[in-house]
Amino acid sequence: MRYTTKSGDTFDIIAKENLGKEKYAKELMQANKEYIEFVIFPAGIELELPEIDEESSSGKQAPPWRD
């Protein structure tokens, strides 16, 4: 599935609105490594939304920028 960014979007906002929880920002970043340098997105970037397996995703890890 694809998502087209709106001006001001961030990985965690996109994850919460499209994948259900902010904790999936890491998976979203991994699926879109070419855009990893963006903190705040401009409008019009096409991102791939990863398939999330709720059972295998522990959600206990902090997003990569908090390491």
CHARMM-style PDB file with segment names, atoms N, HN, CA, C and O in Angstrom:
ATOM      1  N   MET     1       0.843  -1.167   0.000  1.00  0.00      PROA
ATOM      2  CA  MET     1       0.000   0.000   0.000  1.00  0.00      PROA
ATOM      3  C   MET     1       0.895   1.240   0.000  1.00  0.00      PROA
ATOM      4  O   MET     1       1.998   1.211   0.546  1.00  0.00      PROA
ATOM      5  N   ARG     2       0.431   2.308  -0.600  1.00  0.00      PROA
ATOM      6  HN  ARG     2      -0.464   2.332  -1.043  1.00  0.00      PROA
ATOM      7  CA  ARG     2       1.219   3.532  -0.716  1.00  0.00      PROA
ATOM      8  C   ARG     2       0.520   4.680   0.018  1.00  0.00      PROA
ATOM      9  O   ARG     2      -0.694   4.671   0.227  1.00  0.00      PROA
ATOM     10  N   TYR     3       1.331   5.659   0.395  1.00  0.00      PROA
ATOM     11  HN  TYR     3       2.317   5.666   0.226  1.00  0.00      PROA
ATOM     12  CA  TYR     3       0.822   6.864   1.044  1.00  0.00      PROA
ATOM     13  C   TYR     3       1.551   8.060   0.445  1.00  0.00      PROA
ATOM     14  O   TYR     3       2.772   8.033   0.295  1.00  0.00      PROA
ATOM     15  N   THR     4       0.813   9.101   0.104  1.00  0.00      PROA
ATOM     16  HN  THR     4      -0.179   9.123   0.226  1.00  0.00      PROA
ATOM     17  CA  THR     4       1.406  10.338  -0.402  1.00  0.00      PROA
ATOM     18  C   THR     4       1.416  11.355   0.731  1.00  0.00      PROA
ATOM     19  O   THR     4       0.375  11.676   1.306  1.00  0.00      PROA
ATOM     20  N   THR     5       2.606  11.855   1.043  1.00  0.00      PROA
ATOM     21  HN  THR     5       3.451  11.595   0.576  1.00  0.00      PROA
ATOM     22  CA  THR     5       2.751  12.762   2.180  1.00  0.00      PROA
ATOM     23  C   THR     5       2.045  14.092   1.963  1.00  0.00      PROA
ATOM     24  O   THR     5       1.860  14.567   0.842  1.00  0.00      PROA
ATOM     25  N   LYS     6       1.661  14.666   3.100  1.00  0.00      PROA
ATOM     26  HN  LYS     6       1.812  14.281   4.011  1.00  0.00      PROA
ATOM     27  CA  LYS     6       1.149  16.029   3.151  1.00  0.00      PROA
ATOM     28  C   LYS     6       2.235  16.873   3.814  1.00  0.00      PROA
ATOM     29  O   LYS     6       3.035  16.356   4.594  1.00  0.00      PROA
ATOM     30  N   SER     7       2.266  18.134   3.516  1.00  0.00      PROA
ATOM     31  HN  SER     7       1.616  18.555   2.882  1.00  0.00      PROA
ATOM     32  CA  SER     7       3.247  19.021   4.129  1.00  0.00      PROA
ATOM     33  C   SER     7       3.119  18.959   5.649  1.00  0.00      PROA
ATOM     34  O   SER     7       2.031  19.136   6.197  1.00  0.00      PROA
ATOM     35  N   GLY     8       4.241  18.706   6.323  1.00  0.00      PROA
ATOM     36  HN  GLY     8       5.125  18.562   5.878  1.00  0.00      PROA
ATOM     37  CA  GLY     8       4.257  18.641   7.779  1.00  0.00      PROA
ATOM     38  C   GLY     8       4.180  17.235   8.346  1.00  0.00      PROA
ATOM     39  O   GLY     8       4.333  17.050   9.553  1.00  0.00      PROA
ATOM     40  N   ASP     9       3.944  16.236   7.493  1.00  0.00      PROA
ATOM     41  HN  ASP     9       3.820  16.387   6.513  1.00  0.00      PROA
ATOM     42  CA  ASP     9       3.922  14.847   7.965  1.00  0.00      PROA
ATOM     43  C   ASP     9       5.276  14.454   8.541  1.00  0.00      PROA
ATOM     44  O   ASP     9       6.314  14.963   8.118  1.00  0.00      PROA
ATOM     45  N   THR    10       5.254  13.546   9.509  1.00  0.00      PROA
ATOM     46  HN  THR    10       4.410  13.133   9.853  1.00  0.00      PROA
ATOM     47  CA  THR    10       6.463  12.938  10.060  1.00  0.00      PROA
ATOM     48  C   THR    10       6.251  11.431  10.063  1.00  0.00      PROA
ATOM     49  O   THR    10       5.121  10.962   9.922  1.00  0.00      PROA
ATOM     50  N   PHE    11       7.328  10.672  10.223  1.00  0.00      PROA
ATOM     51  HN  PHE    11       8.245  11.053  10.338  1.00  0.00      PROA
ATOM     52  CA  PHE    11       7.191   9.219  10.235  1.00  0.00      PROA
ATOM     53  C   PHE    11       6.226   8.755  11.327  1.00  0.00      PROA
ATOM     54  O   PHE    11       5.402   7.873  11.083  1.00  0.00      PROA
ATOM     55  N   ASP    12       6.317   9.332  12.516  1.00  0.00      PROA
ATOM     56  HN  ASP    12       6.987  10.048  12.714  1.00  0.00      PROA
ATOM     57  CA  ASP    12       5.439   8.860  13.593  1.00  0.00      PROA
ATOM     58  C   ASP    12       3.978   9.232  13.372  1.00  0.00      PROA
ATOM     59  O   ASP    12       3.087   8.460  13.727  1.00  0.00      PROA
ATOM     60  N   ILE    13       3.720  10.391  12.798  1.00  0.00      PROA
ATOM     61  HN  ILE    13       4.443  11.018  12.510  1.00  0.00      PROA
ATOM     62  CA  ILE    13       2.339  10.779  12.478  1.00  0.00      PROA
ATOM     63  C   ILE    13       1.761   9.856  11.413  1.00  0.00      PROA
ATOM     64  O   ILE    13       0.626   9.394  11.534  1.00  0.00      PROA
ATOM     65  N   ILE    14       2.545   9.590  10.369  1.00  0.00      PROA
ATOM     66  HN  ILE    14       3.466   9.965  10.271  1.00  0.00      PROA
ATOM     67  CA  ILE    14       2.089   8.700   9.295  1.00  0.00      PROA
ATOM     68  C   ILE    14       1.828   7.304   9.842  1.00  0.00      PROA
ATOM     69  O   ILE    14       0.829   6.674   9.494  1.00  0.00      PROA
ATOM     70  N   ALA    15       2.723   6.820  10.697  1.00  0.00      PROA
ATOM     71  HN  ALA    15       3.534   7.332  10.980  1.00  0.00      PROA
ATOM     72  CA  ALA    15       2.546   5.493  11.291  1.00  0.00      PROA
ATOM     73  C   ALA    15       1.262   5.430  12.116  1.00  0.00      PROA
ATOM     74  O   ALA    15       0.499   4.472  11.999  1.00  0.00      PROA
ATOM     75  N   LYS    16       1.022   6.429  12.937  1.00  0.00      PROA
ATOM     76  HN  LYS    16       1.642   7.208  13.032  1.00  0.00      PROA
ATOM     77  CA  LYS    16      -0.179   6.421  13.782  1.00  0.00      PROA
ATOM     78  C   LYS    16      -1.447   6.479  12.941  1.00  0.00      PROA
ATOM     79  O   LYS    16      -2.388   5.723  13.186  1.00  0.00      PROA
ATOM     80  N   GLU    17      -1.482   7.365  11.955  1.00  0.00      PROA
ATOM     81  HN  GLU    17      -0.718   7.979  11.756  1.00  0.00      PROA
ATOM     82  CA  GLU    17      -2.689   7.554  11.154  1.00  0.00      PROA
ATOM     83  C   GLU    17      -2.955   6.407  10.183  1.00  0.00      PROA
ATOM     84  O   GLU    17      -4.111   6.130   9.863  1.00  0.00      PROA
ATOM     85  N   ASN    18      -1.903   5.736   9.709  1.00  0.00      PROA
ATOM     86  HN  ASN    18      -0.965   5.961   9.969  1.00  0.00      PROA
ATOM     87  CA  ASN    18      -2.080   4.731   8.662  1.00  0.00      PROA
ATOM     88  C   ASN    18      -1.825   3.297   9.107  1.00  0.00      PROA
ATOM     89  O   ASN    18      -2.344   2.356   8.507  1.00  0.00      PROA
ATOM     90  N   LEU    19      -1.034   3.131  10.150  1.00  0.00      PROA
ATOM     91  HN  LEU    19      -0.612   3.896  10.638  1.00  0.00      PROA
ATOM     92  CA  LEU    19      -0.705   1.787  10.628  1.00  0.00      PROA
ATOM     93  C   LEU    19      -1.289   1.511  12.010  1.00  0.00      PROA
ATOM     94  O   LEU    19      -1.211   0.388  12.509  1.00  0.00      PROA
ATOM     95  N   GLY    20      -1.872   2.532  12.625  1.00  0.00      PROA
ATOM     96  HN  GLY    20      -1.936   3.444  12.220  1.00  0.00      PROA
ATOM     97  CA  GLY    20      -2.577   2.345  13.882  1.00  0.00      PROA
ATOM     98  C   GLY    20      -1.854   2.793  15.134  1.00  0.00      PROA
ATOM     99  O   GLY    20      -2.494   3.122  16.133  1.00  0.00      PROA
ATOM    100  N   LYS    21      -0.522   2.811  15.099  1.00  0.00      PROA
ATOM    101  HN  LYS    21      -0.002   2.544  14.288  1.00  0.00      PROA
ATOM    102  CA  LYS    21       0.235   3.192  16.295  1.00  0.00      PROA
ATOM    103  C   LYS    21       1.543   3.863  15.896  1.00  0.00      PROA
ATOM    104  O   LYS    21       2.143   3.527  14.875  1.00  0.00      PROA
ATOM    105  N   GLU    22       1.978   4.823  16.721  1.00  0.00      PROA
ATOM    106  HN  GLU    22       1.490   5.096  17.551  1.00  0.00      PROA
ATOM    107  CA  GLU    22       3.251   5.503  16.477  1.00  0.00      PROA
ATOM    108  C   GLU    22       4.431   4.549  16.521  1.00  0.00      PROA
ATOM    109  O   GLU    22       5.447   4.780  15.866  1.00  0.00      PROA
ATOM    110  N   LYS    23       4.300   3.473  17.295  1.00  0.00      PROA
ATOM    111  HN  LYS    23       3.475   3.285  17.828  1.00  0.00      PROA
ATOM    112  CA  LYS    23       5.417   2.537  17.451  1.00  0.00      PROA
ATOM    113  C   LYS    23       5.839   1.898  16.130  1.00  0.00      PROA
ATOM    114  O   LYS    23       6.925   1.325  16.046  1.00  0.00      PROA
ATOM    115  N   TYR    24       5.005   1.987  15.102  1.00  0.00      PROA
ATOM    116  HN  TYR    24       4.123   2.453  15.170  1.00  0.00      PROA
ATOM    117  CA  TYR    24       5.346   1.406  13.808  1.00  0.00      PROA
ATOM    118  C   TYR    24       6.179   2.353  12.932  1.00  0.00      PROA
ATOM    119  O   TYR    24       6.431   2.059  11.763  1.00  0.00      PROA
ATOM    120  N   ALA    25       6.600   3.485  13.499  1.00  0.00      PROA
ATOM    121  HN  ALA    25       6.395   3.724  14.448  1.00  0.00      PROA
ATOM    122  CA  ALA    25       7.446   4.416  12.746  1.00  0.00      PROA
ATOM    123  C   ALA    25       8.739   3.730  12.296  1.00  0.00      PROA
ATOM    124  O   ALA    25       9.236   3.998  11.202  1.00  0.00      PROA
ATOM    125  N   LYS    26       9.280   2.850  13.133  1.00  0.00      PROA
ATOM    126  HN  LYS    26       8.877   2.632  14.022  1.00  0.00      PROA
ATOM    127  CA  LYS    26      10.520   2.144  12.776  1.00  0.00      PROA
ATOM    128  C   LYS    26      10.312   1.293  11.526  1.00  0.00      PROA
ATOM    129  O   LYS    26      11.134   1.327  10.611  1.00  0.00      PROA
ATOM    130  N   GLU    27       9.222   0.532  11.483  1.00  0.00      PROA
ATOM    131  HN  GLU    27       8.554   0.504  12.227  1.00  0.00      PROA
ATOM    132  CA  GLU    27       8.934  -0.298  10.307  1.00  0.00      PROA
ATOM    133  C   GLU    27       8.700   0.568   9.071  1.00  0.00      PROA
ATOM    134  O   GLU    27       9.113   0.210   7.968  1.00  0.00      PROA
ATOM    135  N   LEU    28       8.039   1.706   9.260  1.00  0.00      PROA
ATOM    136  HN  LEU    28       7.704   1.997  10.156  1.00  0.00      PROA
ATOM    137  CA  LEU    28       7.800   2.635   8.159  1.00  0.00      PROA
ATOM    138  C   LEU    28       9.124   3.180   7.625  1.00  0.00      PROA
ATOM    139  O   LEU    28       9.312   3.280   6.413  1.00  0.00      PROA
ATOM    140  N   MET    29      10.033   3.529   8.522  1.00  0.00      PROA
ATOM    141  HN  MET    29       9.880   3.448   9.507  1.00  0.00      PROA
ATOM    142  CA  MET    29      11.356   4.017   8.111  1.00  0.00      PROA
ATOM    143  C   MET    29      12.134   2.936   7.366  1.00  0.00      PROA
ATOM    144  O   MET    29      12.774   3.215   6.353  1.00  0.00      PROA
ATOM    145  N   GLN    30      12.080   1.714   7.863  1.00  0.00      PROA
ATOM    146  HN  GLN    30      11.561   1.487   8.686  1.00  0.00      PROA
ATOM    147  CA  GLN    30      12.799   0.618   7.213  1.00  0.00      PROA
ATOM    148  C   GLN    30      12.260   0.353   5.815  1.00  0.00      PROA
ATOM    149  O   GLN    30      13.018  -0.040   4.928  1.00  0.00      PROA
ATOM    150  N   ALA    31      10.975   0.559   5.607  1.00  0.00      PROA
ATOM    151  HN  ALA    31      10.360   0.878   6.328  1.00  0.00      PROA
ATOM    152  CA  ALA    31      10.367   0.341   4.294  1.00  0.00      PROA
ATOM    153  C   ALA    31      10.647   1.494   3.337  1.00  0.00      PROA
ATOM    154  O   ALA    31      10.416   1.369   2.135  1.00  0.00      PROA
ATOM    155  N   ASN    32      11.140   2.611   3.857  1.00  0.00      PROA
ATOM    156  HN  ASN    32      11.328   2.713   4.834  1.00  0.00      PROA
ATOM    157  CA  ASN    32      11.369   3.815   3.048  1.00  0.00      PROA
ATOM    158  C   ASN    32      12.728   4.429   3.356  1.00  0.00      PROA
ATOM    159  O   ASN    32      12.829   5.623   3.636  1.00  0.00      PROA
ATOM    160  N   LYS    33      13.763   3.613   3.302  1.00  0.00      PROA
ATOM    161  HN  LYS    33      13.681   2.643   3.074  1.00  0.00      PROA
ATOM    162  CA  LYS    33      15.112   4.051   3.691  1.00  0.00      PROA
ATOM    163  C   LYS    33      15.625   5.240   2.885  1.00  0.00      PROA
ATOM    164  O   LYS    33      16.438   6.020   3.381  1.00  0.00      PROA
ATOM    165  N   GLU    34      15.160   5.383   1.655  1.00  0.00      PROA
ATOM    166  HN  GLU    34      14.500   4.749   1.252  1.00  0.00      PROA
ATOM    167  CA  GLU    34      15.630   6.499   0.827  1.00  0.00      PROA
ATOM    168  C   GLU    34      15.142   7.855   1.344  1.00  0.00      PROA
ATOM    169  O   GLU    34      15.638   8.896   0.913  1.00  0.00      PROA
ATOM    170  N   TYR    35      14.172   7.848   2.264  1.00  0.00      PROA
ATOM    171  HN  TYR    35      13.769   7.002   2.614  1.00  0.00      PROA
ATOM    172  CA  TYR    35      13.644   9.092   2.828  1.00  0.00      PROA
ATOM    173  C   TYR    35      13.990   9.259   4.307  1.00  0.00      PROA
ATOM    174  O   TYR    35      13.424  10.119   4.982  1.00  0.00      PROA
ATOM    175  N   ILE    36      14.897   8.458   4.803  1.00  0.00      PROA
ATOM    176  HN  ILE    36      15.357   7.760   4.254  1.00  0.00      PROA
ATOM    177  CA  ILE    36      15.226   8.441   6.229  1.00  0.00      PROA
ATOM    178  C   ILE    36      15.742   9.802   6.729  1.00  0.00      PROA
ATOM    179  O   ILE    36      15.628  10.104   7.917  1.00  0.00      PROA
ATOM    180  N   GLU    37      16.301  10.614   5.843  1.00  0.00      PROA
ATOM    181  HN  GLU    37      16.394  10.369   4.878  1.00  0.00      PROA
ATOM    182  CA  GLU    37      16.844  11.910   6.262  1.00  0.00      PROA
ATOM    183  C   GLU    37      15.752  12.950   6.523  1.00  0.00      PROA
ATOM    184  O   GLU    37      16.036  14.008   7.084  1.00  0.00      PROA
ATOM    185  N   PHE    38      14.522  12.671   6.130  1.00  0.00      PROA
ATOM    186  HN  PHE    38      14.291  11.812   5.674  1.00  0.00      PROA
ATOM    187  CA  PHE    38      13.436  13.621   6.348  1.00  0.00      PROA
ATOM    188  C   PHE    38      12.946  13.553   7.793  1.00  0.00      PROA
ATOM    189  O   PHE    38      12.619  12.480   8.301  1.00  0.00      PROA
ATOM    190  N   VAL    39      12.900  14.700   8.438  1.00  0.00      PROA
ATOM    191  HN  VAL    39      13.166  15.572   8.026  1.00  0.00      PROA
ATOM    192  CA  VAL    39      12.295  14.797   9.764  1.00  0.00      PROA
ATOM    193  C   VAL    39      10.841  15.223   9.591  1.00  0.00      PROA
ATOM    194  O   VAL    39       9.936  14.654  10.202  1.00  0.00      PROA
ATOM    195  N   ILE    40      10.634  16.228   8.754  1.00  0.00      PROA
ATOM    196  HN  ILE    40      11.369  16.690   8.257  1.00  0.00      PROA
ATOM    197  CA  ILE    40       9.297  16.703   8.391  1.00  0.00      PROA
ATOM    198  C   ILE    40       9.198  16.650   6.872  1.00  0.00      PROA
ATOM    199  O   ILE    40      10.038  17.208   6.166  1.00  0.00      PROA
ATOM    200  N   PHE    41       8.172  15.977   6.380  1.00  0.00      PROA
ATOM    201  HN  PHE    41       7.490  15.523   6.954  1.00  0.00      PROA
ATOM    202  CA  PHE    41       8.020  15.785   4.942  1.00  0.00      PROA
ATOM    203  C   PHE    41       7.356  16.973   4.260  1.00  0.00      PROA
ATOM    204  O   PHE    41       6.481  17.621   4.835  1.00  0.00      PROA
ATOM    205  N   PRO    42       7.779  17.255   3.020  1.00  0.00      PROA
ATOM    206  CA  PRO    42       7.008  18.153   2.174  1.00  0.00      PROA
ATOM    207  C   PRO    42       5.845  17.347   1.580  1.00  0.00      PROA
ATOM    208  O   PRO    42       5.789  16.129   1.744  1.00  0.00      PROA
ATOM    209  N   ALA    43       4.942  18.007   0.911  1.00  0.00      PROA
ATOM    210  HN  ALA    43       4.987  18.997   0.778  1.00  0.00      PROA
ATOM    211  CA  ALA    43       3.828  17.317   0.263  1.00  0.00      PROA
ATOM    212  C   ALA    43       4.313  16.583  -0.984  1.00  0.00      PROA
ATOM    213  O   ALA    43       5.240  17.028  -1.661  1.00  0.00      PROA
ATOM    214  N   GLY    44       3.668  15.449  -1.276  1.00  0.00      PROA
ATOM    215  HN  GLY    44       2.915  15.087  -0.726  1.00  0.00      PROA
ATOM    216  CA  GLY    44       3.864  14.780  -2.552  1.00  0.00      PROA
ATOM    217  C   GLY    44       4.852  13.636  -2.618  1.00  0.00      PROA
ATOM    218  O   GLY    44       5.106  13.127  -3.710  1.00  0.00      PROA
ATOM    219  N   ILE    45       5.422  13.207  -1.506  1.00  0.00      PROA
ATOM    220  HN  ILE    45       5.216  13.620  -0.619  1.00  0.00      PROA
ATOM    221  CA  ILE    45       6.357  12.078  -1.534  1.00  0.00      PROA
ATOM    222  C   ILE    45       5.568  10.786  -1.357  1.00  0.00      PROA
ATOM    223  O   ILE    45       4.749  10.664  -0.446  1.00  0.00      PROA
ATOM    224  N   GLU    46       5.827   9.823  -2.244  1.00  0.00      PROA
ATOM    225  HN  GLU    46       6.492   9.923  -2.984  1.00  0.00      PROA
ATOM    226  CA  GLU    46       5.144   8.526  -2.186  1.00  0.00      PROA
ATOM    227  C   GLU    46       5.921   7.585  -1.269  1.00  0.00      PROA
ATOM    228  O   GLU    46       7.078   7.264  -1.539  1.00  0.00      PROA
ATOM    229  N   LEU    47       5.288   7.148  -0.195  1.00  0.00      PROA
ATOM    230  HN  LEU    47       4.348   7.409   0.024  1.00  0.00      PROA
ATOM    231  CA  LEU    47       5.904   6.208   0.736  1.00  0.00      PROA
ATOM    232  C   LEU    47       5.212   4.856   0.641  1.00  0.00      PROA
ATOM    233  O   LEU    47       4.018   4.764   0.356  1.00  0.00      PROA
ATOM    234  N   GLU    48       5.988   3.817   0.887  1.00  0.00      PROA
ATOM    235  HN  GLU    48       6.958   3.891   1.118  1.00  0.00      PROA
ATOM    236  CA  GLU    48       5.443   2.463   0.963  1.00  0.00      PROA
ATOM    237  C   GLU    48       5.017   2.213   2.410  1.00  0.00      PROA
ATOM    238  O   GLU    48       5.804   2.411   3.335  1.00  0.00      PROA
ATOM    239  N   LEU    49       3.771   1.777   2.602  1.00  0.00      PROA
ATOM    240  HN  LEU    49       3.131   1.616   1.850  1.00  0.00      PROA
ATOM    241  CA  LEU    49       3.300   1.419   3.938  1.00  0.00      PROA
ATOM    242  C   LEU    49       3.523  -0.074   4.133  1.00  0.00      PROA
ATOM    243  O   LEU    49       2.977  -0.883   3.383  1.00  0.00      PROA
ATOM    244  N   PRO    50       4.320  -0.448   5.133  1.00  0.00      PROA
ATOM    245  CA  PRO    50       4.621  -1.869   5.336  1.00  0.00      PROA
ATOM    246  C   PRO    50       3.431  -2.628   5.913  1.00  0.00      PROA
ATOM    247  O   PRO    50       2.555  -2.053   6.558  1.00  0.00      PROA
ATOM    248  N   GLU    51       3.424  -3.927   5.663  1.00  0.00      PROA
ATOM    249  HN  GLU    51       4.136  -4.395   5.138  1.00  0.00      PROA
ATOM    250  CA  GLU    51       2.449  -4.805   6.312  1.00  0.00      PROA
ATOM    251  C   GLU    51       2.924  -5.006   7.750  1.00  0.00      PROA
ATOM    252  O   GLU    51       4.097  -5.299   7.981  1.00  0.00      PROA
ATOM    253  N   ILE    52       2.034  -4.852   8.698  1.00  0.00      PROA
ATOM    254  HN  ILE    52       1.081  -4.614   8.510  1.00  0.00      PROA
ATOM    255  CA  ILE    52       2.387  -4.991  10.107  1.00  0.00      PROA
ATOM    256  C   ILE    52       1.791  -6.281  10.650  1.00  0.00      PROA
ATOM    257  O   ILE    52       0.591  -6.528  10.535  1.00  0.00      PROA
ATOM    258  N   ASP    53       2.655  -7.098  11.245  1.00  0.00      PROA
ATOM    259  HN  ASP    53       3.630  -6.897  11.339  1.00  0.00      PROA
ATOM    260  CA  ASP    53       2.223  -8.319  11.916  1.00  0.00      PROA
ATOM    261  C   ASP    53       2.190  -8.009  13.405  1.00  0.00      PROA
ATOM    262  O   ASP    53       3.233  -7.990  14.059  1.00  0.00      PROA
ATOM    263  N   GLU    54       1.018  -7.771  13.935  1.00  0.00      PROA
ATOM    264  HN  GLU    54       0.171  -7.787  13.404  1.00  0.00      PROA
ATOM    265  CA  GLU    54       0.847  -7.355  15.336  1.00  0.00      PROA
ATOM    266  C   GLU    54       1.489  -8.331  16.318  1.00  0.00      PROA
ATOM    267  O   GLU    54       2.035  -7.905  17.336  1.00  0.00      PROA
ATOM    268  N   GLU    55       1.435  -9.624  16.035  1.00  0.00      PROA
ATOM    269  HN  GLU    55       0.991  -9.970  15.208  1.00  0.00      PROA
ATOM    270  CA  GLU    55       1.982 -10.618  16.957  1.00  0.00      PROA
ATOM    271  C   GLU    55       3.497 -10.557  17.067  1.00  0.00      PROA
ATOM    272  O   GLU    55       4.048 -10.773  18.146  1.00  0.00      PROA
ATOM    273  N   SER    56       4.185 -10.260  15.947  1.00  0.00      PROA
ATOM    274  HN  SER    56       3.737 -10.085  15.071  1.00  0.00      PROA
ATOM    275  CA  SER    56       5.648 -10.263  15.977  1.00  0.00      PROA
ATOM    276  C   SER    56       6.237  -8.898  16.309  1.00  0.00      PROA
ATOM    277  O   SER    56       7.448  -8.778  16.499  1.00  0.00      PROA
ATOM    278  N   SER    57       5.408  -7.882  16.380  1.00  0.00      PROA
ATOM    279  HN  SER    57       4.425  -7.980  16.226  1.00  0.00      PROA
ATOM    280  CA  SER    57       5.891  -6.538  16.692  1.00  0.00      PROA
ATOM    281  C   SER    57       5.699  -6.262  18.177  1.00  0.00      PROA
ATOM    282  O   SER    57       4.575  -6.083  18.646  1.00  0.00      PROA
ATOM    283  N   SER    58       6.801  -6.231  18.909  1.00  0.00      PROA
ATOM    284  HN  SER    58       7.714  -6.376  18.528  1.00  0.00      PROA
ATOM    285  CA  SER    58       6.708  -6.055  20.359  1.00  0.00      PROA
ATOM    286  C   SER    58       6.364  -4.634  20.749  1.00  0.00      PROA
ATOM    287  O   SER    58       5.680  -4.410  21.748  1.00  0.00      PROA
ATOM    288  N   GLY    59       6.840  -3.651  19.954  1.00  0.00      PROA
ATOM    289  HN  GLY    59       7.396  -3.833  19.143  1.00  0.00      PROA
ATOM    290  CA  GLY    59       6.572  -2.260  20.259  1.00  0.00      PROA
ATOM    291  C   GLY    59       7.344  -1.722  21.440  1.00  0.00      PROA
ATOM    292  O   GLY    59       7.077  -0.602  21.876  1.00  0.00      PROA
ATOM    293  N   LYS    60       8.294  -2.476  21.978  1.00  0.00      PROA
ATOM    294  HN  LYS    60       8.511  -3.386  21.623  1.00  0.00      PROA
ATOM    295  CA  LYS    60       9.031  -2.035  23.152  1.00  0.00      PROA
ATOM    296  C   LYS    60      10.295  -1.265  22.802  1.00  0.00      PROA
ATOM    297  O   LYS    60      10.973  -0.753  23.692  1.00  0.00      PROA
ATOM    298  N   GLN    61      10.619  -1.176  21.523  1.00  0.00      PROA
ATOM    299  HN  GLN    61      10.068  -1.592  20.799  1.00  0.00      PROA
ATOM    300  CA  GLN    61      11.817  -0.458  21.109  1.00  0.00      PROA
ATOM    301  C   GLN    61      11.456   0.987  20.796  1.00  0.00      PROA
ATOM    302  O   GLN    61      10.384   1.271  20.263  1.00  0.00      PROA
ATOM    303  N   ALA    62      12.357   1.887  21.132  1.00  0.00      PROA
ATOM    304  HN  ALA    62      13.228   1.657  21.566  1.00  0.00      PROA
ATOM    305  CA  ALA    62      12.166   3.295  20.815  1.00  0.00      PROA
ATOM    306  C   ALA    62      12.432   3.509  19.331  1.00  0.00      PROA
ATOM    307  O   ALA    62      13.165   2.733  18.719  1.00  0.00      PROA
ATOM    308  N   PRO    63      11.846   4.555  18.741  1.00  0.00      PROA
ATOM    309  CA  PRO    63      12.148   4.881  17.349  1.00  0.00      PROA
ATOM    310  C   PRO    63      13.649   5.117  17.177  1.00  0.00      PROA
ATOM    311  O   PRO    63      14.325   5.507  18.128  1.00  0.00      PROA
ATOM    312  N   PRO    64      14.174   4.885  15.971  1.00  0.00      PROA
ATOM    313  CA  PRO    64      15.624   4.977  15.745  1.00  0.00      PROA
ATOM    314  C   PRO    64      16.237   6.324  16.112  1.00  0.00      PROA
ATOM    315  O   PRO    64      17.404   6.372  16.501  1.00  0.00      PROA
ATOM    316  N   TRP    65      15.487   7.418  16.000  1.00  0.00      PROA
ATOM    317  HN  TRP    65      14.539   7.379  15.683  1.00  0.00      PROA
ATOM    318  CA  TRP    65      16.066   8.728  16.310  1.00  0.00      PROA
ATOM    319  C   TRP    65      16.209   8.945  17.815  1.00  0.00      PROA
ATOM    320  O   TRP    65      16.803   9.939  18.234  1.00  0.00      PROA
ATOM    321  N   ARG    66      15.680   8.042  18.629  1.00  0.00      PROA
ATOM    322  HN  ARG    66      15.197   7.235  18.288  1.00  0.00      PROA
ATOM    323  CA  ARG    66      15.806   8.169  20.085  1.00  0.00      PROA
ATOM    324  C   ARG    66      16.915   7.296  20.650  1.00  0.00      PROA
ATOM    325  O   ARG    66      17.096   7.242  21.867  1.00  0.00      PROA
ATOM    326  N   ASP    67      17.656   6.616  19.796  1.00  0.00      PROA
ATOM    327  HN  ASP    67      17.509   6.660  18.808  1.00  0.00      PROA
ATOM    328  CA  ASP    67      18.766   5.760  20.246  1.00  0.00      PROA
ATOM    329  C   ASP    67      19.904   6.580  20.792  1.00  0.00      PROA
ATOM    330  OT1 ASP    67      20.919   6.025  21.214  1.00  0.00      PROA
TER     331      ASP     67
END
